[in-house]
Amino acid sequence: MSTWAHDPGPPPDFPYIKAVSAHSAAVQLYARSGQLATADVLYRRGKKDSDLCCLGCDATGDMHHIFVYCKQYERWREEARRELLERMELKLSNIQTEGAVGTGLLETAKFLFTDNEIVWPLHRSLYYLGQIPNLDPLISKEAGMGEIARRRLRSYISSDWHISSIRLAGRIFGDYQRRMAVMNDFARRN
């Protein structure tokens, strides 16, 4: 995985070592190692007859499709985007971040869960892998804020985007697994 195009800061420890549910962390482990039980992986292993999305889409059912394009989860991605933007607007207002920095962060957050060539230098969202866009160009030293305020804002945005991303990925894949279990159980009975 190319990391030069993504935020170089480490992800926050909390969701991995202190969370009540370890599901998001498990999804991260399997996603990063290419072991999520998606249609394309099961097809390559000879467990399925087709690599098409099991949820009715006419596309290869790989990780990227499930997390970024699958119509079944469009509403959840939109809800997560809306909640993230609301939190960011409140935070930016509270710390009085205005102008280009605030606008740039909000515009970038709008596309966190979708493919966008401006936000994602490799033209593909990798939020489901816990990656976030590089924040350094958005919160530059020329932004007119002190170093401590800049670091505090960067830390808050980085943590919030990362946690929002892995929670959404965990929610989507948990539902995907549940749906696949129901489909497999139905197929075995018939």
Residue, then its C-alpha position, 0 to 999 in steps of 0.5 A: m500500500s502506498t503511504w506517501a499520498h496519505d496522512p503520515g500521522p499514526p492512527p489513534d490508539f483508542p479504537y484498537i486497544k481500549a474500544v468496547s468492541a474490537h470489530s472495527a479493529a478486526v476489520q482493519l486487520y483483515a482488510r489490510s491483509g486482503q483477507l476480508a471474505t468478499a466475493d472476489v476473494l471467495y471466487r479466487r479461492g474457489k468458494k464462489d462461482s462468480d466474483l460479482c457483488c453478492l448484494g445485487c450490484d453489477a460489479t466485482g464484489d471487492m473491498h473497494h466496491i463494498f465500502v465505496y460504491c455498493k448501493q446497499y451502503e450508500r445511505w450509511r456513507e451519507e449519514a457518516r459524511r453528514e455526521l462528520l461534517e456537523r462535528m467538524e463545523l462545530k469544532l472549527s467554529n469553537i476553535q475559531t478556524e475560518g478562511a481557507v483552512g476551515t473551507g479546505l478541511l470541510e471540502t475534503a471531509k465531504f469526499l472522505f468516503t468516496d473516490n475523488e482525485i482532488v482529495w485522494p492523490l491515488h484517485r481512490s478512497l482508502y478510508y476503509l483501510g484506516q487511511i485519511p488524506n494528507l492533512d499537512p497541505l490543508i493545515s499549513k504553517e502559513a495558515g496564520m495560526g500558532e504551532i500549538a493550535r495547528r497541531r491541536l487542530r491536526s490531531y483532532i481532525s486526524s483522530d476524528w476522520h480515522i475513527s469515523s472511517i473505521r467505524l463506518a467500515g466496521r458497520i458496513f462489513g458487519d452488515y455484509q457478513r450478516r447478509m452473507a450468513v443469511m444467504n449461505d444458510f438459505a442456500r444450504r437449506n435448499 
